[in-house]
Amino acid sequence: MSNPFGRPCPCGNGAAYEACCGPLHHGERQATTAEELMRSRYAAYATGEADYLFRTWHPRTRPAAVTVDPDVVWKGLRITDVVAGGDDDELGEVEFTAAYDDGAMHERSSFVRRGGRWVYLDGTPQTE
């Protein structure tokens, strides 16, 4: 069944992109949890929103430039663990597997609240 309100959001939560990660990508609102930021960052890779990835990466750990490979086709996101990262937290962790056309990336990502906003700090690759 197709979504009557537009294309499904790549983050996999079932909502339309325009009502889910789109407003985050376009600066209309901020992620309220570490998991929401993680999902929106996955969706940014899937939709080519490199500027969003740059803005939501902690300045201490982000590279000088953030690019998105247009040849990578992202196939789906599975969240396997969430530790903290809610309304009353300053730190959070999200473990996920992101499938792409030639494989999958399994990572435990760390997030921190900076200036009242969630940002990606770093990630540790996980083995299956």
C-alpha positions in Angstrom: 0.0 0.0 0.0 1.5 3.4 -1.0 1.6 6.3 1.4 -1.2 8.8 0.3 0.8 11.8 1.6 4.0 11.3 -0.4 6.9 9.0 -0.7 7.7 6.9 2.4 10.6 8.2 4.5 13.8 6.2 4.1 14.2 6.0 7.9 11.6 3.3 7.9 9.1 4.6 10.5 6.2 4.4 8.1 5.5 8.1 7.7 5.9 10.2 4.6 9.2 11.8 4.1 7.6 15.3 4.0 6.1 14.7 7.5 9.1 12.8 9.0 12.7 13.5 8.2 12.1 16.2 5.5 11.4 18.9 8.0 14.5 18.0 9.9 16.6 18.1 6.7 15.2 21.5 5.8 15.7 23.1 9.2 12.0 23.4 10.0 12.5 21.5 13.3 15.1 19.7 15.3 15.4 16.1 16.3 13.9 15.5 19.8 15.8 12.3 20.6 19.1 10.7 19.7 17.2 7.9 17.8 15.2 10.5 15.8 18.5 12.2 14.8 20.1 8.8 13.9 17.1 8.0 11.7 17.2 11.4 10.0 20.9 11.0 9.4 20.3 7.7 7.7 17.5 9.3 5.6 20.0 12.1 4.7 22.5 9.6 3.3 19.6 8.0 1.4 18.3 11.3 -0.1 21.7 13.1 -0.6 21.3 15.7 2.1 25.1 16.2 2.8 24.5 19.7 4.3 22.3 18.1 7.0 24.9 15.5 7.8 27.5 18.3 8.2 25.2 20.4 10.5 24.3 17.5 12.7 27.9 16.2 13.2 29.7 17.4 16.3 32.4 19.9 15.1 35.1 18.2 17.1 34.7 14.9 15.3 33.3 15.7 11.8 35.5 15.7 8.7 36.3 19.0 6.9 33.8 18.0 4.2 30.8 15.6 4.2 29.8 14.0 1.0 27.2 11.5 0.0 28.0 8.9 -2.6 25.2 9.1 -5.2 26.0 5.5 -6.4 25.2 3.9 -3.0 21.6 2.7 -2.9 20.4 2.5 0.8 18.0 -0.4 1.3 16.8 -0.1 4.9 17.5 0.7 8.5 17.1 -1.5 11.5 17.5 -0.1 15.0 18.7 -2.8 17.4 19.4 -0.9 20.6 18.8 2.6 22.1 20.5 3.7 25.3 19.2 7.0 26.8 19.1 9.9 24.3 15.6 11.2 25.3 14.2 14.5 26.5 16.0 14.5 29.8 19.3 13.1 28.6 22.6 14.8 27.5 24.1 11.6 25.9 22.6 8.8 23.9 23.6 5.7 21.9 21.9 4.0 19.0 22.9 0.7 17.6 21.7 0.0 14.0 22.3 -1.9 10.8 22.0 0.1 7.6 21.7 -2.0 4.5 22.9 -0.8 1.1 23.1 -2.4 -2.3 26.4 -4.2 -1.7 26.2 -5.0 2.0 25.4 -3.5 5.4 26.9 -1.2 8.0 26.5 -2.2 11.7 27.4 0.6 14.1 26.8 1.8 17.7 26.6 5.6 17.4 27.1 8.1 20.2 25.1 11.3 20.3 25.4 14.3 22.6 23.2 17.3 23.2 25.1 20.5 22.1 23.5 23.9 22.5 20.2 22.1 23.2 20.4 20.1 19.9 21.3 16.5 19.4 24.4 15.9 17.3 26.3 12.8 16.1 29.6 12.4 18.0 31.1 9.2 16.7 30.4 5.6 16.0 32.0 2.2 16.7 31.6 -0.5 14.1 30.0 -3.7 15.4 30.6 -7.2 14.4 27.8 -9.7 13.8 
